Amino acid sequence: MQSDRDGRIRERAHQIWLDEGRVEGKESEHWHRAEREIVAEEGAAKHSMAAKGETAKSAAPKNGGKAEPPKTATAAKPPRSRAKPAHSESKPGSNRGRSRATAD
């Protein structure tokens, strides 16, 4: 666990060094800043898990820590309409579409 944290801190410190223009002589400053950021991220993750009622053990991957392939999003099909389409033609026995003859 500690080596994983050290690796994350190392990567973050390197990114800080790059972001600041590769200035030499600030290794310790970059390391401590990266360490604070990683610790803060871990604290936020623990807080989030606690709010959801999870424990670190229950949140651990069930596949032995192996990366799972990303899940692809599937487009949901729109619901089919149950309404019958309106037709302009008249049905037998109905007056729709026909003009009424008026008695004068």
C-alpha positions in Angstrom: 0.0 0.0 0.0 2.8 2.4 0.9 4.7 1.7 -2.3 1.5 2.4 -4.2 1.2 5.7 -2.4 4.8 6.6 -3.0 4.4 5.8 -6.7 1.4 8.1 -6.9 3.2 10.9 -5.0 6.2 10.5 -7.3 4.0 10.8 -10.4 2.2 13.8 -9.0 5.5 15.5 -8.0 6.8 14.9 -11.5 3.7 16.5 -13.0 4.1 19.5 -10.7 7.7 19.8 -11.8 6.6 19.8 -15.5 3.7 22.2 -14.8 6.2 24.7 -13.2 8.5 24.6 -16.1 11.0 22.0 -15.0 12.7 24.2 -12.5 15.6 22.3 -10.8 16.2 22.4 -7.1 12.6 22.2 -5.9 12.3 18.4 -5.6 11.5 18.5 -1.9 8.9 21.2 -2.3 7.3 19.3 -5.2 7.3 16.0 -3.2 5.7 17.6 -0.1 3.1 19.3 -2.2 2.3 16.1 -4.1 2.1 14.2 -0.8 -0.4 16.7 0.7 -2.5 16.4 -2.5 -2.5 12.6 -2.5 -3.3 12.4 1.3 -6.2 14.9 0.7 -7.5 12.8 -2.2 -7.4 9.6 0.0 -9.2 11.5 2.8 -11.9 12.6 0.4 -12.3 9.1 -0.9 -12.6 7.7 2.6 -15.1 10.4 3.5 -17.1 9.6 0.3 -17.1 5.9 1.1 -18.2 6.5 4.7 -21.1 8.7 3.5 -22.2 5.9 1.2 -21.9 3.3 4.0 -19.0 1.5 2.3 -15.9 0.2 3.8 -12.5 0.0 2.2 -12.9 -3.8 2.0 -16.3 -3.7 0.4 -15.1 -1.1 -2.1 -12.0 -3.2 -3.1 -12.3 -4.8 -6.6 -13.5 -8.3 -6.6 -11.3 -9.4 -9.5 -8.0 -9.3 -7.6 -7.2 -5.7 -8.5 -7.1 -6.4 -12.3 -8.3 -3.5 -14.4 -11.7 -4.2 -16.0 -12.4 -3.1 -19.5 -14.5 0.1 -19.8 -18.2 -0.5 -20.1 -19.6 0.8 -23.3 -22.7 2.9 -23.2 -25.7 1.6 -25.1 -28.3 3.8 -26.5 -31.7 3.3 -25.0 -34.4 2.6 -27.5 -37.3 5.0 -27.4 -40.5 3.5 -26.1 -42.9 2.4 -28.7 -46.1 4.3 -28.9 -49.2 2.3 -28.3 -51.4 5.0 -29.9 -52.8 4.1 -33.3 -52.0 6.4 -36.1 -54.7 8.7 -37.3 -55.9 8.0 -40.8 -57.5 10.5 -43.1 -59.6 7.9 -44.9 -63.0 7.2 -43.6 -64.2 3.9 -42.1 -67.3 2.2 -43.4 -70.3 3.6 -41.6 -68.7 6.7 -40.4 -69.3 10.2 -41.5 -65.6 11.2 -41.2 -64.3 12.7 -44.4 -67.7 12.9 -46.0 -69.7 16.0 -46.5 -73.3 16.1 -45.2 -76.1 16.7 -47.4 -78.4 19.3 -46.0 -82.0 19.3 -46.5 -83.3 22.6 -47.7 
